[in-house]
């Protein structure tokens, strides 16, 4: 089976439509959304006039077999994550003012008011996001795969910590083993290709390079769909051959304006 992945759409309806066209050409039978379909960050994205969070939600509802929630998605409905990555959120966290949360967070978590615009979603959109899981385990043939926006214990990516070594994701490998999964796939870090973690090494795989995954615990994360400051794209996994490739969308990277010109 061929499975396609879209992640980090960030309200970019134009590139999401392009992504679905690419995955259709790749003959993907299923599509998974790995979160952060909401969240327009100024000045990191370049499609202010075309962003449309509600239309993005409608499209992923129609086209995606499974959808997991991301950090920007939960912020849009002011909900703290179930898996808190050791962060002690105060009761009624989002009823506290920004300066209070900034002091309490000690620069360990993202505070989105600094650069995110309102997603302009409706009540039905909010109900949809409220019900989304922080991770999903799916079985394809004899293989179980875990999908999440980021790595356990920070499954939705609320902390500023970025895993860089196998040691950094040991807890995630333990979480995978608990669910009897040898493979886990995420988004979140907007990689220009694929970042692959095993218990022994970390590798970066560029766009358009197809690789065969080994039969060992593996966590990987791929590109964003959004037209941002990173090259964007999608993932395609062949579950029979256990081959995966990141395919670019061929849109030019967004170049943020110089602040002095604003």
N, C-alpha and C positions, 0 to 999 in steps of 0.2 A: 504493500500500500504506500502511496505517496501522500505525505502530509505537509501542508504549507503552514507557515507561521508569519503572522503580522504582529508587530509590537511597537510601542512608543509612537503612536499615531498622532497624539497631541492635537486633535481637532483638525488635522490636515485632510480634509475630505478629498481633495484633488489627488494626492498621492496614494490615499487608500484605494481609490478606484483603480489607479494604475497598478497597485500591488495585486489586486484581485485578478486583473487581466494577466499579469505575469504568472501567477500561480495556476490559472486556468490553462495557460499555454504549457506549463510544466505537468499538466494532467494530474494535479493534486486532487485526491478524492475527499479529503477532509482538510479543514483549516482551523487552526488554533490561534486565538488572540491572547497574547502574553501580557496585556495590561498597559496602563497609561495611554488610553485612548483619549483622555481629557488632559488639559493643562497646557495653555499657551504661555510660554515664558518669553518675556520681552527682555533683551533684544535678540534672543537666541534663535528665533524662528522668523521666516520671511513671508508669511501669507496672512497677514492681519485681516485683509478684506475678504478672504475666502474661507477662513476658519469656520467650522460648523460642528459643534460638539453633538448636537441632537441628531444630525444626519449621519455622523460617524457611528453613533450608537445604533441607529436603525440598520445601517449596513452590516455591522458586525453581528447583530442579532440574526440577520437573514443568512449570512454567509459562514459563520463560524460554529463549529461543532461544540467547542468549549471556550469559555472566556474567564480569565482570572483577573483579579483587581490589582491595580498598581498604586503607588504612593500618591500620585497626582489625582487619581480617581477618588481615593478615600478622602483626600483633602477637600475635594469639590463638594462633598456632603458632610464635611466636618465630623468624620468618624475616625476614632483611633483604631489601630490594627489589633487583631486578636493575638498575633505573634509579635510581641513588643521588643524583641531583641535586647532585653535587659533594661529598657527605658522605663522609668517610673513616671507614667503620666498621671498628673493630678486629676482628681475627680472633676468632671465638667471641663476638661482641658480646653475645649474650644469656646467656652464662655469666658475664659481668661483673655485679657488684652494681649496684643502682640508683644509689647515690651516685657511683660511678665513671663510669657512663654519663652521668649528669647533668653532671658536670664536663667530660667529653670532648665532649659535644654542644654546649656553650656556648649553650644556649637556642635552637638552630637547628632542633631536631626535637622532635616530641611524645614525651613519656615517659608512657605510659598508666597506669602504676601509681599515679599521683597521684590518679586518680579513676575508673578502669575496674574493674568487677567481673569475675570470671572468667566466661566465657560458658558454662561447664559443658557443653562439647561432647564427643562420643565420638571414638574412633579413626577411624571412617569419615568423620566430619565433617572431621577434620584432614587426612586423605588427599585429600579433595575440595578443600579450600582450597589445599593444597600444589600441586595441578596447575593451578590457575586462572591465566590469562594476565594481564599487567598492562595490555594493550590488545588490542583486536580491530578489524580492518578488515572491513567487510561491504559487499557490493555489492547494490544494489536498483535494478534496471533499468540505467540508464546512470550511476547515482550511487554513488560510494564514500564511506562514512562511517566515521570513526574514533571508537571508543568507549573511554573510559578513566575512571578515577575522578577524576583531576586532570590538570594540564597538564605536558607534557614540559618539563624533564627530571625532574620530580617526578610521574611518572604515577600513583602511588598516594596522594600527599598526605602524605608523612611529615614534611615541613618545615612550619614555622609561617608561612612566607611566603605571603601572599595576593595574587594578581595583581589589580591595579586599573586598569592602563592598557594600551593596545595594545603598548607597549614591553615590558611585563612578560611578554607571551606570544609574543614574537618567535620564541623557540626552538621553541615549540609549533607555530606556523605553518610553520616550516621543516620540522618533523617531519611535519606534515600533507602538505606538498608532496612530501616524500620518498616518501610512500605514495600520492601522487596523489589526495588527498582535499581537497575544498573545504569540507567540513563535519565538525566534531568535536563530540561531546556528552559531557558529564561530570556528576558530582555534587559531592560533598565539602563545599561551602560552605553547604549548607542555605538556599538563597535563597528568599525569599518571592515566587516567580514565576520569572522567567528573567533571567539576566545574559548579555548577548550582547557578545562581543568581535569586532571586525573589525580589519583592519590600520590603520584610521583612527579608530575611535571605540568607546566602550563605552556600552551602553544597558541600562537595567533595565526589564523588562516585567512588569506585575502579573499576578496570577492572572486567568484567564478572558479575557484579551485575546489573540485569535488574531493572529499576525503572519506575513507572507510573507517568507521568507528570500531575500536577494538572491544573485545568482550571483557571489559573491566569497568568499575564505577567511573562514570564520566558526567561532569556538569559542564554545559556550554551555554553561552549567550551570544546573541547576534545583533544585527543592525536595527536601527529605527526606521519606521516608514516616513516620519515627518521630515520635511525639508528644513533641516536645521544646519548647524555649523559642522556636522559630521556627514559624510557620504551615507546615503540611505539605501535601504534594500529590504529583502525578505529572505526567509530560510525555506529550504525544501528538503525533506527527509524521506528516503526510501527505506521503509521498515524491513523489507525482505533482504536487501543487500546491505543494510545498515550504512548507507552512504548519505552524506549531508553536504549541501552547498549553499552559500550565501550569494544571492543574485542582486545586483545593483539596480536601482530604479532609474539611473542615468539622469538625475536632476542635479544641477549645479549646487554646490554647497552654498548655504546662506552666509553672506559676509555681514556681520553686525556693523551698523553705522558707528562712526567715531562719535563719542559723546559730545565732543566740541562742535560737531555739525548738527546736533539736534536742537 
